[in-house]
Amino acid sequence: AQKITQTQPGMFVQEKEAVTLDCTYDTSDPSYGLFWYKQPSSGEMIFLIYQGSYDQQNATEGRYSLNFQKARKSANLVISASQLGDSAMYFCAMREVSNDYKLSFGAGTTVTVRA
Amino acid sequence: DVKVTQSSRYLVKRTGEKVFLECVQDMDHENMFWYRQDPGLGLRLIYFSYDVKMKEKGDIPEGYSVSREKKERFSLILESASTNQTSMYLCASSAGQGLNTEAFFGQGTRLTVV
């Protein structure tokens, strides 16, 4: 069964607007971690933001914020004030104790920012 | 600046060849990983290692093997390359065991098997 589901293969967003990337996950562990990574066309994976399952507040890092809804098993990434340099593929990932702390990734969402 | 370096950005190999993909990290990390990335499938774990000379199968180990003789180096081996192994390969490393441990990735190797 898929542990991480990203249902949006591709999205377009206008420069300076906000965009929300969906991520749902499946785990029975009480304790787990959720990550978002960015992959530009150059190929390297860039860590963006982390949310722990017991964190009381939603994680934020600059223009990135994570909308964490634990009961819905949802961890959506919000990018505010989109820039042309945000055009990339974005991956949601999860780490679980029961999976030996390995990272499981979703299929990714390609974001294209239009000027 | 932390670094994970993969030996090649692009490789073209023939069917049946033995292929070595090399990965080196300079962060003294215990953990190293090999993923393959395919459109619509995301990243899938091939093999990982939590210590020197230690290796564990990931989700899709068939057709691959690995070697970790030194802490900083983790090699992925395609014993007899096949066209269905054409893919992007990503190496990663991380320190310790923790839910919030960040994984650092190399720039990827795009392998084409013809």
HADDOCK unambig.tbl for C-alpha pairs under 7 A between the chains (distance, minus, plus):
assign (segid A and resid 32 and name CA) (segid B and resid 99 and name CA) 6.12 0.50 0.50
assign (segid A and resid 33 and name CA) (segid B and resid 99 and name CA) 5.22 0.50 0.50
assign (segid A and resid 33 and name CA) (segid B and resid 100 and name CA) 6.03 0.50 0.50
assign (segid A and resid 43 and name CA) (segid B and resid 107 and name CA) 5.46 0.50 0.50
assign (segid A and resid 43 and name CA) (segid B and resid 108 and name CA) 6.06 0.50 0.50
assign (segid A and resid 44 and name CA) (segid B and resid 105 and name CA) 6.50 0.50 0.50
assign (segid A and resid 44 and name CA) (segid B and resid 106 and name CA) 6.11 0.50 0.50
assign (segid A and resid 44 and name CA) (segid B and resid 107 and name CA) 4.29 0.50 0.50
assign (segid A and resid 44 and name CA) (segid B and resid 108 and name CA) 6.55 0.50 0.50
assign (segid A and resid 45 and name CA) (segid B and resid 105 and name CA) 5.78 0.50 0.50
assign (segid A and resid 95 and name CA) (segid B and resid 99 and name CA) 5.96 0.50 0.50
assign (segid A and resid 96 and name CA) (segid B and resid 99 and name CA) 6.88 0.50 0.50
assign (segid A and resid 101 and name CA) (segid B and resid 97 and name CA) 6.76 0.50 0.50
assign (segid A and resid 101 and name CA) (segid B and resid 98 and name CA) 6.91 0.50 0.50
assign (segid A and resid 101 and name CA) (segid B and resid 99 and name CA) 6.51 0.50 0.50
assign (segid A and resid 105 and name CA) (segid B and resid 42 and name CA) 6.17 0.50 0.50
assign (segid A and resid 105 and name CA) (segid B and resid 43 and name CA) 5.71 0.50 0.50
assign (segid A and resid 106 and name CA) (segid B and resid 42 and name CA) 5.48 0.50 0.50
assign (segid A and resid 107 and name CA) (segid B and resid 40 and name CA) 5.22 0.50 0.50
assign (segid A and resid 107 and name CA) (segid B and resid 41 and name CA) 4.71 0.50 0.50
assign (segid A and resid 107 and name CA) (segid B and resid 42 and name CA) 3.72 0.50 0.50
assign (segid A and resid 108 and name CA) (segid B and resid 42 and name CA) 5.84 0.50 0.50
